Amino acid sequence: MFSKIMKWFSNDLAIDLGTANTLVYAKDRGIIVNEPSVVAVHTGEKGMNKVLAVGKEAKEMLGRTPGSIRAIRPIKDGVIADFEVTGAMLRYFIHKSLSGSKLIKPRIIVCIPYGITQVEKKAVKESAEQAGAREVYLIEEPMAAAIGAGLPITEPSGNMIVDIGGGTTEVAVISLGGIVFSISVRVAGDKFDESIASYIKKKYSLLIGERTAEQIKISIGNAYPLEESYKTYEVKGRDLLAGAPKIIEVSSDEIREALADPINEVIEAIKISLEKTPPELAADIVDNGIILAGGGALLANLDVLIKEKTGLPVALAEDPLTCVVRGCGKCLESLDLLKQVSTSS
């Protein structure tokens, strides 16, 4: 009887705790939070940290804060780099997501990169518990992405998912509800931004921030040369030689050149996964193709390049940005599926 009452009053949540963005899915309500994983912290005289802003508001402060205020991204390369700030961020998003009675603590599913250590798993779990979770389940990101993309993960056939997030790219081959082979490389959206900033600094002696680099990537970033994809973008930054603000114009061809190295690392990870896949499952992948998920998959013409390099069909998942959290959401709706795919910590 008590367990039935718990179900009525509980606000079960699924959280994609991403390097770039945090998304929260609430049972029966869908995606209710989609904000940057950024926290603005004020450091007082005694060294005490006070959280000033979280999410969109905090991201606006990146690169624009005075000395006593820091805009922090507490998750680096897909894992928690700052335990205290991540806990504060999780608490903020969980409290923002809860509706109705807060007497009963929610059951929470959190996505984690494939292959993270037991210590890192424990850190994620403890952060969620301290933020108010009754029970915490961990699901590996490639599995959640595959479920969110609608792949038949429980069937005896091979499916390949490539989840390109902010901090990590996860490539996995899934069959019978389990990960047969997976590789995680710490090259993804953030590395794309860094490569753009580095290229512009080297070629034009112009210093730009990470938000500007991200805007360039979104506006004119591309992985493969197609005539219709040629664009230009006006970049504002600081001239390293003169020390004054300066405006330059860059083309999509230049940005493709800047992104070549990190994109090649992603393609290399895909090739390694294909080499390590058992023959029967490899034959399935030839038929089923490769599915791309995650925000990084939105880079223009990336699917065209991967298709050329692997010779396999490549398709973009529906709404790649929300694939992982929607997969977690499906597990919230089905306890049997959750038990099958959740990982022990």
N, C-alpha and C positions, 0 to 999 in steps of 0.2 A: 504493500500500500504506500509506504513512505517513498519508495523508488518512483512510483507513478506520480506522486506529488512533486518530487524533485524534477521530473521531466517537464511538468507543466510550467514550473517557475524558473527553470534554468534557461539561461541565454547562451546556448552552445555556440562557440566561435571557431572559425578556421583562420589561421594567420599565415600569410606568406611574408615572412620577415626578411625582406630583400635588402641587398646592399644599397640599391638606388631608391626603391619604393617599398612601402609596407601596405599590404592590402588585407582587409578583414572581411570575411564572409560570415554572415549570421544565419543560423538555421531558420528556414522559412522566409527570410528577408532578402537573401542574395548579398551582393557586394555592397557594403555600407561605408567602407573607408578605403580610400586610395590616395595616399599622401607620401611625399618624400621621406626617406629614413634619415632625417636631419633633426638635431636638437641644438637649440641655442642656450648656452650655459653662461651665467655670470659668476665670476670668481670673486668672492668678498675678501676683506682685509685679512681674515683668519684662514684663508685658503678654502673656505667652505663654498661648495658649488650650489647654485640655485638655478633651476630650469626656468628660462624665460619664455621660450616658445618651442613648439614641436611641429614637424610636418611642413606644410606649404609656407607658413609664416617664417619658420626658421630657415628654410632654403633661400628665401629672399635676402637673408642676412649674410649668406656665404660670400666671403671676400670683402665684406663691407662693414665689419664690426670694429669698434674701438678696442683698445688693449685689454680691458677687463671682461669683455664678452667674446666667447668663442662659439662659432657655429660648427658643431661636430657631427661627423657621420660615424656613429658608433659601431657600424658593421663594415668590416674591411674584407674583401675577397671572400664574401659569403659566410664569414664567421664573426662572432662577437669579439671586437677589439677592446671595447670599453664596457665592462660588465654593469657598472653603476648607471651609466647614461642609458644603456640599452634597457635596463629595468625600468627607468623613468619613462622612456619612450613607450615601452609595452604597456605600462600602467595607464598612460595617457590614452593610447588607442583602445585599450580594453574598456576603460571607463566611458570613453566616447561612444563605444559600440553597444554597451549594455542598455537594454530598455526594460521597463517594467520593474519588477522586484529585484533588488540587489541582495536580498537576504540569502538566496541560494547561489553559491559560487558556480561559474560556468565550467563546462568541460571544454577544453581548448586543444585544437590540433595545430601544431606548428611545423612548417616545412623546414627541412635542413638539407644542406648539400650532401651528395653521396660521398661516403668515405671519410666524414669528419671523425675526429677522435672521441673516445668515451668522455674525456674531460670537457670537450666542446659541447657534446650532447647534454652533459650534466649542467653546464652553464646555461644553455637554452632552456632546459626544463626548470631550473631553479628561478630563472628570470620570470617565466610564465607563472610559476607558483607564487612568487612574491608579488606579482601583479594581480593576484586574486583568483587563480585557477583552482578548481576542485580536483580535476584530473588533467594530466597533460599527455597527449599522444604525439609522437614524432613520426613524420612521413618524409621519406627522401624525395627531394625535388623532382628528379626525372620521373619517378612513379606518379607523383601528383600531376605533373605536366601531361603525362600520357593519358591519365584518367580524364583530365580537363579537356584534352584534345579529342576525346571520344574514341580512343584506340581500344580494341578488344583485348585488354591486358590479361584477362583470365583464360583466354583460349590458348590451345597448344600451337601457336604460330608466332613467328618472330616479328616484332615491331621495333623500329628505331626512332627514338625521340632525341632531338638536339635542343636543349634548353639554354639559350644565351641570355643570361641575366645581366646584372650590373657588375658583380664581382667575379662570378664564375660561369664557365660554360660546361654544362653537364651533357655528356653523350651516353645514352644507355640503350641496350637491347633488352627488351622485356618479353617474357613468355610465361604462361601459366601463373600469372599473378606475382612473379618475382623478377628481379633484375639478374639476367644471365651474365652480362658483362657491362661495366660502366667505367668511364674515365671522366675525371673532373680536372679542368685546367683553369688556372686563375687568370684567364684572359677573357674579357667580355666588354660590356658597354663602357666601364670606367677606363679600361686600357685603350679603347677606341678614342675616348676624349683626350687622354694623355698624349696619344700619338699625334692627334691633330694639333694640340697646343705646342708640342715639341717641334713639329714640322714648321709651323708658322714662326716659332722663335728662331729656328735655325735658318730658314730661307729669307725671312723678312726682318729679323731682329726685332720682332714685335712680341711683347709679353701679353698673353690673354689669360683670363681665369677659367676655371673648370665649367662654369655656367655658360660662358661664351662658346667654349669648345663644344659643349653639348648642343647648343643651338645650331652651330655650324653643321654638326653631324646630322641632326634632325632635318635641317633645311636642305642641304645639298650633298650629304654623305651618300656614297654608293660603292658597290663592290665590283661592278662589272660595267664596261663601257657600252652604253646604248645611246644612239643618237638623240633620242627624245629626252634622255636624262641629263643633258648638259645644262648646268645652271651656274650662276655666280652669286656671291654673297658678300655684303659689305661688313668688314670686320673692324671693330674699334678696340684699341688696346694702347699699351704704353711702349713708345719707341725706346729700345734699350740703348741706342747710341745718343740720341738727343735728350732722352729723359722726359719728353713731352708726350701728351696724347696724340695718337695718329690713327688715320683711317686707311685701310687698304681693301682691295677687292680680290677674293680668291675664287677659283673655279672648282666645279665638281671633279674635274680631272685631277687637280692637285690634291684634293681631299681623298680621292681613291688611292693615289700614290702614298699619302700619309697613312692610310689604313691597311696597306698591303701586308705588313709584317704581322700585326695581331690577327688579321683574317686568315692568313696562312697557318697560324698556330691552331686556330679553330678547325680548319680543314684537315690538318695533320691529325688532330684528335679523332675526327670522324674516320679517317683512313685506318688509324690504329684499331679502332673499335670494329671496323669491318674485317680487318685481318684476324682479330681474336674471336670473331663470332663463329660458333659451330656451323658446319656446312649446311645442315638442314634449315637452320634459322636464317642463314645467309640467303638461301634460295627464296625464303619468304620475303625477305627485305627487298629482293629484286622485284617481286610482285607488288609489295605494299609500299615501297619507297621510304623516304626519310621525311619525318615531320619536324618542322621548325617551330619552336615556341620561345617565349620570353621577349622582353623589349628589344634586345639586340637583333632578333630575327626580322624586325621592321626595317633594318638597313636596306635601302633600295638595291635591288638586283642581287642580293646575297643568295637567294634561292637559285638564280640562273648560274652563278659562279660554282656553287656546290654541285649542281647537276652536271656542269661541264667537267669538274674535277673528279667526280666519282662515277659518272655514267649511269646514275640511278635517278628514278623519278624523285622530285623534291616538291613538297607542298608546305604551305604556311598554315599553321593551325588557325582556327577561327579565334579572333581577338587574342593574339599571342601574349599580350601583356597580362591578361587575367587568367591564363591557362592554369597556372599552378594553384592559385587560390580557388578556382572553380573545381579543380580536381579534389582539393581538400574538402570543399563544400559537399561534393558527392559522397565523400566518406562520412561526413557528419550525418547525412541522411540515411546511410546504410551501415549499421554496426558490423554486419558480416564482412563487408568490404574493408572497413577500418581495421578489423582484427587481422585480415589477410595481408594487408599492405603496410601496417604500422611496424616500426622498428623498435627493438628493445633498447633501453638506454642503460 
